[in-house]
Amino acid sequence: MTPDDVRLRPLTAADWPAVHDWAKLPESSTYQGWGPNTEEQTREYCKQTAKVWKQRPQLRFAYAILLDDRVVGTADLLVRGEGQGEIGYGVHPRVWGRGIATTVARRLLRTGFDERGLHRIYATCDPRNLASARVLTKIGMTHEGRLRETMLIHDGWRDSDLYAILEGEWRAAVTAGEPAAPG
């Protein structure tokens, strides 16, 4: 798998069966405040999320992640306040460990900095989610700290580790051809 094998396109309501294929799995939602989803929950998520592409101003960019033209996950860029954005992603467990989340996260950074003119982009993850933490550091984000008990999930209140990258840091990595650069 190369970065060129992974594509992003706007998420549609019709994507719900593919999204549900992983949203129904307990391992997909271990560190999340949702799931495992019922079919109706996934259908409603995709229906509501697809509508963001028509909102003005558009502050959320919700994508389907495609591998070999099959939806294998979802990704978001949310514009949050003056010059800031947040990224998030979820990938089907059957394709974990193949670099898909890293590729997608890099593209979200490029979209945020180049197309949306953001100054700072951040992401959070459960401290126990070591794979997601690795993705965030691979794309050049800095661990800024831990927010205590930010989300109620299946096993109680979870902390969130906060990672971020500034536009200047990202541009320097792009210029230097470092791993944080778009891929």
C-alpha positions as CSV (number, residue, x, y, z in Angstrom):
1,M,0.0,0.0,0.0
2,T,1.3,3.4,-0.9
3,P,-0.1,6.8,0.0
4,D,-1.5,7.1,-3.5
5,D,-3.7,4.0,-2.8
6,V,-5.6,6.0,-0.2
7,R,-8.2,8.5,-1.3
8,L,-10.5,10.9,0.5
9,R,-13.9,12.1,-0.7
10,P,-16.9,13.7,1.0
11,L,-18.8,11.2,3.2
12,T,-22.4,10.5,1.9
13,A,-25.5,9.1,3.5
14,A,-25.2,6.1,1.1
15,D,-21.8,5.2,2.8
16,W,-23.6,3.9,5.9
17,P,-23.3,0.1,5.1
18,A,-19.5,0.4,4.6
19,V,-19.1,2.6,7.7
20,H,-21.3,0.2,9.7
21,D,-19.0,-2.7,8.8
22,W,-16.5,-1.3,11.3
23,A,-18.7,1.0,13.5
24,K,-20.5,-2.1,14.7
25,L,-17.3,-3.7,16.0
26,P,-16.4,-3.3,19.7
27,E,-12.7,-2.8,18.9
28,S,-13.5,0.2,16.7
29,S,-15.1,2.1,19.6
30,T,-12.9,1.0,22.5
31,Y,-11.6,4.6,23.1
32,Q,-14.7,6.5,21.9
33,G,-17.9,7.9,23.4
34,W,-19.9,6.1,20.7
35,G,-20.6,2.5,19.7
36,P,-20.6,-0.2,18.9
37,N,-23.3,1.2,16.7
38,T,-26.6,-0.2,15.7
39,E,-27.5,0.0,12.0
40,E,-29.8,2.9,12.7
41,Q,-27.1,4.8,14.6
42,T,-24.7,4.5,11.7
43,R,-27.3,5.4,9.2
44,E,-28.2,8.5,11.1
45,Y,-24.5,9.4,11.6
46,C,-23.8,9.2,7.9
47,K,-27.0,11.1,7.0
48,Q,-26.2,14.0,9.4
49,T,-22.5,14.1,8.6
50,A,-23.1,14.2,4.9
51,K,-25.1,17.4,5.4
52,V,-22.0,19.3,6.6
53,W,-20.9,19.7,2.9
54,K,-23.9,22.0,2.3
55,Q,-23.5,24.2,5.4
56,R,-22.4,27.8,5.1
57,P,-20.1,28.7,6.5
58,Q,-18.6,25.2,6.4
59,L,-16.7,24.5,9.6
60,R,-16.6,20.7,9.3
61,F,-15.1,18.6,6.4
62,A,-16.2,15.0,6.8
63,Y,-14.5,12.5,4.5
64,A,-14.9,8.8,3.6
65,I,-11.5,7.1,3.5
66,L,-11.2,4.9,0.4
67,L,-8.7,2.0,-0.3
68,D,-9.2,0.3,-3.6
69,D,-12.4,2.3,-4.0
70,R,-13.9,0.8,-0.9
71,V,-14.8,2.9,2.2
72,V,-12.5,1.7,5.0
73,G,-12.9,4.6,7.4
74,T,-13.9,8.2,8.0
75,A,-11.9,11.4,8.7
76,D,-12.8,14.9,9.8
77,L,-11.3,18.4,9.8
78,L,-13.2,20.8,12.1
79,V,-12.5,24.5,12.1
80,R,-12.5,25.6,15.7
81,G,-12.2,29.3,16.4
82,E,-9.7,31.8,15.1
83,G,-7.1,30.0,13.0
84,Q,-7.5,26.6,14.7
85,G,-8.7,23.2,13.6
86,E,-9.1,19.7,14.9
87,I,-8.6,16.4,13.1
88,G,-9.9,13.0,13.7
89,Y,-10.0,9.6,11.9
90,G,-11.4,6.1,12.3
91,V,-10.3,3.1,10.2
92,H,-11.7,-0.4,9.8
93,P,-9.7,-2.8,12.1
94,R,-9.0,-5.1,9.1
95,V,-6.7,-2.4,7.6
96,W,-5.1,-1.3,10.9
97,G,-1.3,-1.1,10.8
98,R,-1.0,-0.3,7.1
99,G,-0.3,3.4,7.3
100,I,-3.8,4.5,6.3
101,A,-4.5,6.7,9.3
102,T,-1.0,8.4,9.0
103,T,-1.6,9.1,5.3
104,V,-5.1,10.5,6.0
105,A,-3.9,12.6,8.9
106,R,-1.2,14.2,6.8
107,R,-3.7,15.0,4.1
108,L,-6.0,16.6,6.8
109,L,-3.0,18.8,7.9
110,R,-2.4,19.9,4.3
111,T,-6.1,20.7,3.8
112,G,-6.2,22.7,7.1
113,F,-3.0,24.7,6.4
114,D,-3.1,25.1,2.6
115,E,-6.8,25.3,1.9
116,R,-8.3,26.6,5.1
117,G,-5.5,28.9,6.2
118,L,-5.3,27.5,9.7
119,H,-2.5,28.5,12.1
120,R,-2.8,25.5,14.5
121,I,-4.2,22.0,14.2
122,Y,-4.7,19.7,17.1
123,A,-6.0,16.2,17.9
124,T,-6.8,14.3,21.0
125,C,-6.7,10.6,21.8
126,D,-7.2,8.3,24.8
127,P,-3.7,7.8,26.4
128,R,-4.2,4.1,26.1
129,N,-4.6,4.3,22.3
130,L,-0.9,4.0,21.5
131,A,-1.5,3.4,17.8
132,S,-3.3,6.8,17.4
133,A,-0.6,8.5,19.5
134,R,2.0,7.1,17.1
135,V,0.1,8.5,14.1
136,L,0.0,12.0,15.7
137,T,3.7,12.0,16.5
138,K,4.5,10.6,13.0
139,I,2.8,13.5,11.3
140,G,4.8,16.0,13.4
141,M,2.4,16.9,16.2
142,T,3.8,17.7,19.6
143,H,2.3,16.1,22.7
144,E,1.1,19.2,24.7
145,G,-0.3,17.5,27.7
146,R,-3.2,15.5,29.2
147,L,-6.7,16.8,29.7
148,R,-8.3,14.9,32.6
149,E,-11.6,13.1,32.3
150,T,-12.8,14.7,29.1
151,M,-15.1,12.0,27.8
152,L,-17.4,9.4,29.3
153,I,-16.8,6.1,27.5
154,H,-17.7,2.4,28.1
155,D,-15.3,1.9,31.0
156,G,-15.8,5.3,32.7
157,W,-14.3,8.8,32.3
158,R,-11.3,8.9,30.0
159,D,-8.5,11.3,29.8
160,S,-7.4,12.8,26.5
161,D,-3.9,13.4,25.4
162,L,-3.6,16.7,23.4
163,Y,-1.3,16.9,20.3
164,A,-0.8,19.9,18.0
165,I,1.2,21.3,15.2
166,L,1.6,24.9,14.1
167,E,1.6,26.0,10.5
168,G,5.2,27.1,10.6
169,E,6.3,23.7,12.0
170,W,4.4,21.9,9.3
171,R,5.8,24.1,6.5
172,A,9.4,23.6,7.8
173,A,8.8,19.8,7.7
174,V,7.4,20.1,4.2
175,T,10.4,22.1,3.1
176,A,12.9,19.7,4.7
177,G,11.0,16.7,3.3
178,E,10.6,15.2,6.8
179,P,8.1,12.5,7.7
180,A,5.6,15.1,8.9
181,A,5.4,16.4,5.3
182,P,2.3,15.5,3.2
183,G,2.3,12.1,1.8
